[in-house]
């Protein structure tokens, strides 16, 4: 679970720092993609005991939802900035 917190902190910081649609696309791939950080965490669930798997899966889904919201906010910010130019 410590790793999830680290993934979340890093991804949120990257979302806040994103200046271009390409930055956001790369962030999405790095974190939410199949081979991304959360994708790897999901793949690791198979190695856990069933009761641990359920709790870990819920935690991963919570982190994923927060990251999707941070990425969506970054997209809106970048789009708004592009519209101002």
Secondary structure as the mmCIF struct_conf table of DSSP 4:
data_model
#
loop_
_struct_conf.conf_type_id
_struct_conf.id
_struct_conf.beg_label_comp_id
_struct_conf.beg_label_asym_id
_struct_conf.beg_label_seq_id
_struct_conf.end_label_comp_id
_struct_conf.end_label_asym_id
_struct_conf.end_label_seq_id
HELX_RH_AL_P HELX_RH_AL_P1 UNK A 2 UNK A 17
BEND BEND1 UNK A 20 UNK A 20
HELX_RH_AL_P HELX_RH_AL_P2 UNK A 21 UNK A 32
BEND BEND2 UNK A 33 UNK A 33
TURN_TY1_P TURN_TY1_P1 UNK A 34 UNK A 35
BEND BEND3 UNK A 36 UNK A 36
HELX_RH_AL_P HELX_RH_AL_P3 UNK A 37 UNK A 43
HELX_RH_3T_P HELX_RH_3T_P1 UNK A 44 UNK A 47
BEND BEND4 UNK A 48 UNK A 48
HELX_RH_AL_P HELX_RH_AL_P4 UNK A 50 UNK A 84
#
